[in-house]
């Protein structure tokens, strides 16, 4: 399987989004969630507008296309981020990452129906393996009764956020045929940011800025620029080239990476069953991306290489 530039862009976005589960969790520990959303979109929109002006000469879009961008921005960024931020506030980052994988599975099926893109046997098999891995991860967490009522609220909000995020490839697909991924990302971020102007500004007084720890500033810059501006541009670049269904299956990677990073950075440790589920899910994602693989030829190739290796070992042993 040869990775194209579009695949590498999606992989970069996946890594940054995976880390974002941790950085947002840190931010909402010290700042009101709506203020975090306001600062995130304000900073990312400034960066994206400047980049769009510098790279493409202007920031305009035609009025006939503005409505679609407004809908995408309102749902995929505005409403989605409100649910995601409060989900991060109430629930663990690792559980939010896990739940987003289930919503990715749902949206993959929806995408295949709406976009009428054919799902191959390997894609379906990889998808089922990834779902099985997610089941192992969730069951390996322990007793569901140990989850607090606040955590259930957080998980519900994470679930809605995942569904709204999964709609983005469908909402922006047509716009990406007319404009660059940079222009589409910039305008959807701008529209999403409108959600947070009033509620975010009203929460400034609830932030104790003078006692914020040093980690807040780099976390905010990362979530605003790295995990918002850069990731969405890379994701839209990939969407325009690899198709909705294939892109949706990549949506598992931020979830798995989010779990691993939450364990490493926030101490949200995984059980052996969860590690097994993580490996199964990652394997399923990789298998689902293999196109046109002939299993028989692949097996014969492995068998012939095994025989060649055995001959080399015999020759080496005989030489001794």
C-alpha positions, -999 to +999 in steps of 0.1 A: +000+000+000+016+033-011+006+063+009-002+094-012+002+130+000-035+130+008-031+100+031-001+116+048-021+148+053-049+128+069-025+110+091-010+143+103-045+156+111-052+124+130-022+127+152-030+164+160-066+156+167-056+127+189-035+150+211-063+176+211-084+154+234-057+159+261-051+196+255-088+205+256-092+185+288-064+206+303-080+238+291-114+232+305-099+224+339-088+260+342-111+280+318-149+280+311-157+257+281-174+284+261-145+308+267-121+281+254-142+278+223-143+315+218-105+318+221-099+288+200-120+299+170-109+336+173-072+327+171-076+300+144-098+322+122-072+350+123-044+326+113-065+310+085-077+343+071-041+356+069-029+324+053-057+324+028-050+360+018-013+353+015-016+321-005-046+328-027-047+366-029-083+371-015-108+356+009-139+358-012-166+331-018-196+334-041-229+342-025-245+311-041-220+289-021-222+308+011-253+290+024-236+256+023-206+269+041-228+285+068-246+252+074-213+233+076-198+258+099-228+260+122-232+223+126-197+209+121-178+235+142-203+256+162-227+231+176-201+203+175-176+223+195-201+232+222-209+195+227-172+185+225-161+212+250-187+203+276-181+166+270-145+172+278-155+191+309-177+162+323-160+130+310-125+116+307-105+124+276-099+087+269-136+078+270-144+107+247-118+094+222-132+059+224-168+071+219-158+091+188-147+059+172-182+044+174-196+075+158-170+072+131-184+037+124-219+050+122-209+079+099-189+055+076-221+036+069-241+068+064-214+081+041-214+050+019-252+053+015-254+090+009-223+094-013-230+061-031-193+051-028-187+013-030-173-004+001-150-033-008-148-065+012-115-054+029-130-021+039-160-038+055-138-064+071-115-037+085-144-017+097-158-047+116-124-054+131-122-018+142-156-020+158-146-052+176-116-035+189-137-007+202-160-031+220-129-047+237-117-012+248-150-002+263-157-036+280-121-036+293-127-002+311-145-020+339-179-016+355-201+008+336-220+014+369-188+031+382-193+060+358-208+090+375-240+108+363-218+137+352-197+113+331-228+100+314-237+135+304-202+140+291-204+108+271-237+118+256-223+151+246-192+134+231-215+111+211-235+141+196-202+159+189-189+128+170-221+126+149-219+163+140-182+160+132-189+130+110-213+151+090-186+175+079-172+155+050-208+153+035-215+190+042-183+203+026-179+178-002-195+200-029-178+231-017-144+214-021-151+208-058-153+246-063-128+260-037-095+249-021-095+231+012-079+262+027-108+284+017-134+260+028-117+254+062-113+292+068-149+300+061-164+271+081-142+281+110-153+317+108-190+307+108-184+283+137-167+310+156-198+332+155-214+306+179-189+317+206-188+355+204-215+363+228-214+333+252-176+332+251-173+369+259-198+366+288-175+339+304-144+361+305-153+373+339-154+337+352-118+331+342-091+337+368-064+347+343-039+358+370-037+323+385-035+302+353-007+277+351+020+280+324+006+250+305-026+269+295-010+292+269+008+265+248-023+242+251-045+270+238-021+278+209-020+242+200-057+236+200-063+269+181-037+266+154-024+230+153-056+211+162-080+235+144-064+254+115-038+228+104-059+197+110-090+209+092-070+221+062-052+187+060-085+168+065-103+188+038-073+183+015-076+146+020-114+146+015-110+162-019-088+133-030-096+100-012-134+100-010-159+103+018-160+066+028-122+061+029-118+093+048-145+083+073-126+051+081-095+071+089-117+088+115-108+059+139-072+070+142-077+102+162-098+082+187-071+055+192-043+081+194-064+101+218-067+071+241-029+064+240-021+101+246-046+104+275-029+074+291+006+089+286-001+125+294-031+125+318-026+092+335-058+076+323-044+041+323-056+013+301-062-023+310-046-052+290-080-058+273-081-022+263-046-024+248-057-055+228-087-036+216-066-007+206-043-029+185-073-046+169-088-013+159-056+001+145-051-031+125-087-028+112-081+007+100-049-002+082-065-032+065-095-011+054-072+012+035-057-016+013-071-014-022-072-042-047-053-068-026-055-103-040-055-125-009-044-156-028-014-139-045-005-124-011-005-158+006+015-174-022+040-145-020+044-151+018+048-189+013+074-185-014+094-160+007+092-185+036+107-212+014+135-188+003+143-179+039+144-216+048+169-223+020+191-194+031+191-208+067+200-243+055+229-229+034+241-208+063+240-238+086+258-260+061+285-235+057+293-237+095 
